[in-house]
Amino acid sequence: MKDWEALTVRKLLLLEDDISLVDGLIWSLEKNGFEVEAARTIREAEKRLAMCGDFDLLLFDVTLPDGNGISLCEKLRAAGCRTPVIFLTASDEETSVIRGLDCGGDDYMTKPFKLGELCSRIRALLRRSKGQNGEDGVLRSGELAVNLTEGRVLLRGESLDFTAAEYRLLCLFLTNKGKVLTRNAILDRLWDGAGNFVDDNTLSVYIRRLREKLEENPSAPEYLKTVRGVGYRWEM
């Protein structure tokens, strides 16, 4: 896995009505570095997709109180949504599996399944999905470009000097553009070039240095925004 991939916070939507299964799945997925939102009905899932449709992958139960995940997948595909979908089904009947895949699903898991295998399937699908940020080896945001192969940062074509930790922090923000990253989430994924974890005070120093190098007015940043009481968001 490339270093920048490890910094990416992947957001999943879990559509499942079994409360006991939901709790276990959320715990396991978050432990593996995913951000998870859960819905227990088709209606609730549609609301979450409409309000924050920037999910990287969808986990759909097949049988739900107000419909089924296959019909929802068909509806999303008809609307042009290409987000990867994994079906969670209690049945291994061939007709159910075939219908789910034919309607645009990418994979399926038959209950009960091993949580480790589910996480592996999710990662494999995310790697294969098109349009992944940085798939050509370059992270871009406005006039800023990070060449992941060469480890170079360019702003308006001019090369900038970054320490290893500053570079990792910048990649973290660029692979999660528009998402609010809490300070704890950043600290969990950030370490310096020697493999030492960064503390809260040092993080504040790195944030200030990034702004000094990238912002025209570091005191009133346009791109690396502070979300008071929560963390930071990259808006370039």
Phi, psi and chi 1 to 4 in degrees:
 res  aa     phi    psi   chi1   chi2   chi3   chi4
   1 MET       -  136.0 -179.8 -176.6  -65.6      -
   2 LYS   -72.6  151.4  -60.2  175.8 -177.4  176.6
   3 ASP   -58.1  -40.5  -74.9  -13.4      -      -
   4 TRP   -67.2  -28.5   65.7  -92.7      -      -
   5 GLU   -66.5  -36.0  -72.2  178.6  -41.2      -
   6 ALA   -67.2  -20.6      -      -      -      -
   7 LEU   -87.6  -11.6  -65.6  169.5      -      -
   8 THR   -80.5  126.1  -54.8      -      -      -
   9 VAL   -89.5  110.5 -179.8      -      -      -
  10 ARG   -90.8  130.1  -63.5  -60.9 -174.4 -175.3
  11 LYS  -102.1  125.4 -173.1  175.1  178.6 -179.4
  12 LEU  -116.5  146.5  -46.2 -179.9      -      -
  13 LEU  -109.6  121.2  174.2   62.1      -      -
  14 LEU  -104.8  118.6  170.1   62.9      -      -
  15 LEU  -109.2  103.8  173.1   55.8      -      -
  16 GLU  -156.0  135.5  170.0   63.5   61.4      -
  17 ASP  -100.7   -5.0   65.9  -29.2      -      -
  18 ASP   -84.1  104.3 -174.6  -27.8      -      -
  19 ILE   -58.5  -42.3  -63.6  177.0      -      -
  20 SER   -64.5  -37.7   59.5      -      -      -
  21 LEU   -71.3  -38.4 -179.4   56.9      -      -
  22 VAL   -58.8  -48.5  167.1      -      -      -
  23 ASP   -59.9  -43.2  -68.9  -19.7      -      -
  24 GLY   -66.8  -41.3      -      -      -      -
  25 LEU   -65.4  -44.8  -78.3  172.3      -      -
  26 ILE   -60.9  -45.6  -69.4  176.9      -      -
  27 TRP   -58.7  -47.0 -178.1   86.4      -      -
  28 SER   -68.6  -43.5  179.2      -      -      -
  29 LEU   -66.5  -42.1  -68.2  169.0      -      -
  30 GLU   -67.2  -35.1  -69.7 -176.6  -16.9      -
  31 LYS   -63.0  -28.7 -174.8  178.4  178.5 -178.6
  32 ASN   -91.6   12.2  -82.3  -89.3      -      -
  33 GLY    93.8    7.1      -      -      -      -
  34 PHE   -93.3  152.5  -61.7  108.4      -      -
  35 GLU   -99.1  129.1  178.5 -177.6  -15.9      -
  36 VAL  -125.1  132.7 -174.8      -      -      -
  37 GLU  -116.2  139.5  -72.8 -162.8   24.9      -
  38 ALA  -116.4  144.3      -      -      -      -
  39 ALA  -134.1  146.1      -      -      -      -
  40 ARG  -110.1   -5.1  -66.7 -173.7  171.2   86.6
  41 THR  -138.8  161.7   64.7      -      -      -
  42 ILE   -59.5  -43.9  -63.3  -71.1      -      -
  43 ARG   -60.1  -44.0 -175.9  176.9 -179.2 -178.4
  44 GLU   -65.8  -39.4 -174.4 -179.7   -7.3      -
  45 ALA   -63.4  -41.5      -      -      -      -
  46 GLU   -63.9  -37.3  -71.0  178.3  -29.5      -
  47 LYS   -64.3  -44.0  -74.1 -177.4  177.7  179.6
  48 ARG   -66.8  -37.4  -68.5 -175.8  180.0  -85.5
  49 LEU   -66.1  -36.7  -73.7  164.2      -      -
  50 ALA   -71.8  -37.6      -      -      -      -
  51 MET   -80.1  -38.1  -71.7 -172.2  -63.1      -
  52 CYS  -144.6   73.5   46.3      -      -      -
  53 GLY   -81.7   18.5      -      -      -      -
  54 ASP   -91.5   40.3   57.1  -19.9      -      -
  55 PHE   -76.8  145.0  -66.9  101.7      -      -
  56 ASP   -89.3  -22.9  -62.6  -66.7      -      -
  57 LEU  -159.8  148.1 -174.4  137.6      -      -
  58 LEU  -117.6  132.2  -51.1  173.6      -      -
  59 LEU  -112.2  110.6  -66.6  166.2      -      -
  60 PHE  -114.3  123.3  -74.1  173.0      -      -
  61 ASP   -68.2  151.3 -172.3   14.5      -      -
  62 VAL   -81.1  -50.5  172.1      -      -      -
  63 THR   -99.8  121.5  -56.1      -      -      -
  64 LEU  -132.5  162.6  -65.9  148.8      -      -
  65 PRO   -58.1  -34.1  -23.7   34.2      -      -
  66 ASP  -117.4   24.9   57.8  -16.6      -      -
  67 GLY   151.9 -151.6      -      -      -      -
  68 ASN  -145.2  155.9   64.5   74.4      -      -
  69 GLY   -65.2  -27.0      -      -      -      -
  70 ILE   -65.8  -44.4  -67.3  175.8      -      -
  71 SER   -63.3  -39.3  -63.1      -      -      -
  72 LEU   -65.2  -40.2  178.8   56.4      -      -
  73 CYS   -61.8  -43.9 -179.6      -      -      -
  74 GLU   -58.5  -43.0  -69.7  174.8  -29.6      -
  75 LYS   -63.0  -43.0 -176.3  176.2 -179.8  179.4
  76 LEU   -66.5  -42.3  -67.9  173.3      -      -
  77 ARG   -65.0  -37.9  -67.3  -62.3 -173.0 -116.3
  78 ALA   -64.1  -28.6      -      -      -      -
  79 ALA   -87.1    0.6      -      -      -      -
  80 GLY    95.2    5.8      -      -      -      -
  81 CYS   -74.4  126.0  174.8      -      -      -
  82 ARG  -111.0   11.1  -57.1  -93.6   67.2   87.3
  83 THR   -60.9  132.8  -56.1      -      -      -
  84 PRO   -57.9  141.8  -23.8   33.7      -      -
  85 VAL  -126.8  129.9  174.9      -      -      -
  86 ILE  -114.6  126.7  -64.2  178.7      -      -
  87 PHE   -89.4  139.0  -70.9  113.0      -      -
  88 LEU  -109.5  111.4  -52.6  178.3      -      -
  89 THR  -125.2  143.7  176.2      -      -      -
  90 ALA   -86.0   -3.5      -      -      -      -
  91 SER  -122.7  138.0  171.1      -      -      -
  92 ASP  -105.2   21.4   58.8   -3.0      -      -
  93 GLU   -63.1  136.9  -67.0 -179.8   -2.6      -
  94 GLU   -58.7  -40.3 -174.8  177.1    5.7      -
  95 THR   -64.6  -38.8   53.8      -      -      -
  96 SER   -66.0  -44.6  177.7      -      -      -
  97 VAL   -64.2  -46.0  171.4      -      -      -
  98 ILE   -63.0  -42.7  -69.8  175.5      -      -
  99 ARG   -61.6  -42.8 -175.1 -173.4  170.6 -161.9
 100 GLY   -62.0  -41.3      -      -      -      -
 101 LEU   -73.9  -37.7  -61.8  177.6      -      -
 102 ASP   -66.4  -29.0  -76.0  -11.5      -      -
 103 CYS   -80.9   -1.5   82.7      -      -      -
 104 GLY   118.7    1.8      -      -      -      -
 105 GLY   -68.5  151.9      -      -      -      -
 106 ASP  -101.4  -24.9  -61.5  -84.9      -      -
 107 ASP  -164.2  170.5 -158.3   -9.1      -      -
 108 TYR  -147.5  154.4   71.7   94.7      -      -
 109 MET  -129.4  130.5  -63.0  -75.3  -69.4      -
 110 THR   -92.7  126.1  -57.8      -      -      -
 111 LYS   -72.7  144.3  -57.3  172.8 -173.5  176.8
 112 PRO   -78.2  147.5   29.7  -34.0      -      -
 113 PHE  -128.9  161.9   47.6   78.2      -      -
 114 LYS   -82.8  130.6  -64.9 -179.4  179.0  179.1
 115 LEU   -63.4  -32.6  -66.3  174.6      -      -
 116 GLY   -64.0  -39.6      -      -      -      -
 117 GLU   -67.3  -38.9 -177.5 -179.2   -6.2      -
 118 LEU   -61.0  -44.8  174.8   61.6      -      -
 119 CYS   -61.7  -38.9  -69.7      -      -      -
 120 SER   -64.9  -42.2  -64.4      -      -      -
 121 ARG   -63.4  -41.3  -61.5  -96.2 -167.9  107.3
 122 ILE   -60.9  -48.3  -70.3  172.0      -      -
 123 ARG   -62.0  -40.2  -67.3 -168.3 -173.9   96.5
 124 ALA   -62.5  -42.7      -      -      -      -
 125 LEU   -65.9  -40.6  -99.6 -179.0      -      -
 126 LEU   -64.7  -36.3  -70.0  172.6      -      -
 127 ARG   -67.4  -35.3  -75.4 -164.9  -63.2  -91.4
 128 ARG   -81.7  -23.4  -65.4 -157.7  -53.7  -94.8
 129 SER   -63.8  139.9   62.7      -      -      -
 130 LYS   -77.9  158.8  -65.0 -178.4  179.0  179.5
 131 GLY    77.4   14.8      -      -      -      -
 132 GLN   -67.1  136.4 -170.5  175.5   53.7      -
 133 ASN   -56.3  123.0 -147.2   -6.4      -      -
 134 GLY    84.2   15.5      -      -      -      -
 135 GLU   -66.4  -20.9   64.7  178.0   -9.3      -
 136 ASP   -94.6   11.1   60.6   -9.4      -      -
 137 GLY    87.2    5.9      -      -      -      -
 138 VAL  -134.0  128.2  178.9      -      -      -
 139 LEU   -94.2  129.4  -63.4  174.9      -      -
 140 ARG  -125.3  146.4  -63.3 -177.5  177.7   85.4
 141 SER  -158.2  105.0 -175.3      -      -      -
 142 GLY    60.7 -126.3      -      -      -      -
 143 GLU   -90.6    9.2  -62.8  179.2  -62.4      -
 144 LEU  -102.3  137.1  177.7   68.1      -      -
 145 ALA  -140.0  137.0      -      -      -      -
 146 VAL  -117.8  113.9  178.2      -      -      -
 147 ASN   -84.5  106.3 -172.4  -49.3      -      -
 148 LEU   -70.5  -29.8  -61.0  165.6      -      -
 149 THR   -68.9  -42.4  -56.9      -      -      -
 150 GLU   -94.7  -12.3  -59.7  175.2    2.0      -
 151 GLY    68.8   32.7      -      -      -      -
 152 ARG  -110.0  144.8  -63.9  176.2   61.3 -151.8
 153 VAL  -114.2  125.0  179.3      -      -      -
 154 LEU  -120.9  131.1  -58.1  172.3      -      -
 155 LEU  -122.4  116.1 -179.6   61.0      -      -
 156 ARG    52.8   38.4  -68.6 -177.1  -74.1  -84.7
 157 GLY    84.6   -7.5      -      -      -      -
 158 GLU   -99.1  135.7  -65.3 -173.7    8.0      -
 159 SER   -77.1  137.6 -177.7      -      -      -
 160 LEU  -115.7  149.7  -58.0  177.4      -      -
 161 ASP   -93.0  130.1  -68.4  -33.1      -      -
 162 PHE  -133.2  142.9  -79.8   75.6      -      -
 163 THR   -73.9  169.3   66.1      -      -      -
 164 ALA   -60.4  -43.2      -      -      -      -
 165 ALA   -70.1  -39.4      -      -      -      -
 166 GLU   -62.4  -39.6  -69.2  168.3   -5.0      -
 167 TYR   -63.5  -45.8  177.2   81.0      -      -
 168 ARG   -63.7  -39.4  -69.2 -172.7   64.1   82.5
 169 LEU   -64.9  -42.2 -179.2   58.0      -      -
 170 LEU   -62.7  -44.7  178.0   59.8      -      -
 171 CYS   -61.3  -38.0  -71.1      -      -      -
 172 LEU   -60.2  -44.8  174.9   60.3      -      -
 173 PHE   -67.9  -41.5  -78.0  120.8      -      -
 174 LEU   -69.8  -28.5  -67.3 -176.1      -      -
 175 THR   -84.7   -1.4   52.2      -      -      -
 176 ASN  -134.4   39.7  -65.8  -78.5      -      -
 177 LYS   -57.2  134.2  -71.7 -175.7  -70.6 -174.1
 178 GLY    84.0   -9.1      -      -      -      -
 179 LYS   -97.8  141.5  -63.2 -179.8 -179.6  178.9
 180 VAL   -81.0  122.2  176.8      -      -      -
 181 LEU  -106.7  121.5  -60.5  179.9      -      -
 182 THR   -71.2  158.7   65.6      -      -      -
 183 ARG   -61.2  -38.1  -68.6 -179.3   69.6   88.0
 184 ASN   -64.2  -41.2  -74.9  -21.5      -      -
 185 ALA   -63.6  -39.4      -      -      -      -
 186 ILE   -66.0  -46.4  -64.8  171.1      -      -
 187 LEU   -62.5  -32.9  -69.0  169.4      -      -
 188 ASP   -65.4  -26.2  -75.5  -16.1      -      -
 189 ARG  -110.5   -4.8  -69.1  169.1  174.7   79.7
 190 LEU  -109.0  134.0 -174.1   65.6      -      -
 191 TRP  -148.6  161.3   55.6   93.6      -      -
 192 ASP   -82.6 -178.9   63.3   20.9      -      -
 193 GLY   -63.5  -21.7      -      -      -      -
 194 ALA   -91.2    2.0      -      -      -      -
 195 GLY    88.2    8.5      -      -      -      -
 196 ASN   -86.5  137.1  -59.1  -49.3      -      -
 197 PHE   -72.9  145.5  -73.1   94.7      -      -
 198 VAL   -90.6  136.9  174.0      -      -      -
 199 ASP   -92.3  176.8   60.9   27.5      -      -
 200 ASP   -63.1  -42.2 -165.0   67.3      -      -
 201 ASN   -65.7  -40.9  -69.4  -28.6      -      -
 202 THR   -65.8  -35.4  -54.0      -      -      -
 203 LEU   -59.8  -42.2  174.3   59.1      -      -
 204 SER   -60.5  -38.2  -63.6      -      -      -
 205 VAL   -64.8  -43.7  173.1      -      -      -
 206 TYR   -65.1  -39.0  -72.3  143.8      -      -
 207 ILE   -60.7  -44.9  -67.1  -69.2      -      -
 208 ARG   -62.9  -41.0 -174.0  175.5   71.1 -112.0
 209 ARG   -65.6  -40.7  -72.4  178.8  179.8  173.0
 210 LEU   -59.9  -44.4  -77.6 -172.1      -      -
 211 ARG   -63.7  -39.3  -73.7  170.7  170.4  163.2
 212 GLU   -65.3  -32.2  -70.9  172.4  -12.0      -
 213 LYS   -86.3  -25.8  -66.8  178.5  179.2 -178.2
 214 LEU  -114.9  -22.8  -59.0  172.7      -      -
 215 GLU   -98.1  142.2  -57.2  -83.8    2.4      -
 216 GLU   -66.5  -38.4  -71.2 -169.8   16.8      -
 217 ASN  -128.2   93.3 -177.1   -2.2      -      -
 218 PRO   -57.8  -25.0  -23.8   35.4      -      -
 219 SER   -76.7  -20.6  -60.5      -      -      -
 220 ALA  -132.0   70.9      -      -      -      -
 221 PRO   -63.6  140.0   23.8  -33.7      -      -
 222 GLU   -93.6  -26.9  -64.0 -179.1   42.8      -
 223 TYR  -110.6  -51.7  -48.8  122.0      -      -
 224 LEU   -92.4   90.9 -177.5   45.8      -      -
 225 LYS   -90.5  144.7  -62.2  -79.1 -168.0  176.6
 226 THR   -90.8  127.7  -63.0      -      -      -
 227 VAL  -101.6  102.3 -178.2      -      -      -
 228 ARG   -53.9  131.4  -66.8 -168.2  178.6  -80.9
 229 GLY    77.4   -2.2      -      -      -      -
 230 VAL  -124.0  -62.5 -178.0      -      -      -
 231 GLY   172.2 -126.4      -      -      -      -
 232 TYR  -141.1  158.5  -55.8   94.3      -      -
 233 ARG  -142.8  135.6  179.8  177.0   60.9 -119.9
 234 TRP   -91.4  124.2 -174.4  -90.9      -      -
 235 GLU  -116.3    3.7  -66.0 -171.1   -8.0      -
 236 MET   -66.6      - -179.6 -175.8  -80.0      -
